[in-house]
Amino acid sequence: MGVISVFSLSFLPNVESYSAPGQEEKNDSVSFNETFRLLCSSVKLLMILPLIIYNGMSLAFIFGDIPTGISNRCFGGSWNLYTTAIFYLANAFCERVLHPSFVVSYIFGKCVEKKWMSRTVMCLIAFFCQVASFCFIIFYHIPDKTTNPADLPLALTMVVVLSAGDAVWESQPPAILQSFYGKDSERNAAMANYKMWQSLGWCAQFVLGVIFNKDSDLTMKAIILLSLLVVGYIFLVILDKRVAKLDMKKGESAALLAGYTDPTTASVSSVC
């Protein structure tokens, strides 16, 4: 089916790009130099970088290590797909923050919509969710082919809690980066850096998988990821307290979209 789907793409018609009358189409491409220039010049991007790398590594851990190291080893191969499906279901349930079209992704989005939860609180909840999940993997050992009826519900609960934190780390860092930069070129370069370092984190986790390739090494991988999570969150807190606020005040976001590099000054001047 995959081959047929890819082959069918060759029969799709070419559609010309559309631009509004009287407006020139913007070039959204980002060069290699622009990407690394922003990386070397922006403290805000550097401060959030550890969390982006961690997110890529944690995704590889969730899709590569949990099915083989927990589901397959403890409950049998038939549970691999169920574990992944439960992760995606819980992830969608919590990811309505930036994707309101998801029907089941309701809790976080409703809290943000009603102003019950700020971005900093959301990141704090994600941090504790994933710390709890990694502590479960590190300290609670599920034996091979376990017969304890409590092990399966506990493992699935761990997957759900881990995915709740992942929903925040996948949606909020790109949103935070886009709120930091007012120019299109800077935002595009920030997104290019985000995807590049997230992908490098994904690759780094698979390199760790080659080094720690035994089922007993799952605990070591969880310790490494927990350490990176703590470091990334500490940098995020410093970023929020010392460099740039994660939650902007009213009018600052609009000032950035208007092209101001200092939204605080712009919002003040507009009020005056």
ABEGO torsion letter per residue (X at the ends): XAAAAAAAAAABBBBBBBBBBGBBBBBABBBAAAAAAAAAABAAAAAAAAAAAAAAAAAAAAAAAAAAAAAAAAAEAAAAAAAAAAAAAAAAAAAAAABAABAABAAAAAAAAAGABBAAAAAAAAAAAAAAAAAAAAABBBBBGBABAAAAAAAAAAAAAAAAAAAAAAAAAAAAAAAABABAAAAAAAAAAAAAAAAAAAAAAAAAAAABABAAAAAAAAAAAAAAAAAAAAAAAAAAAAABBABBBBGAAAAAAAGBABAAAAAAAAAX
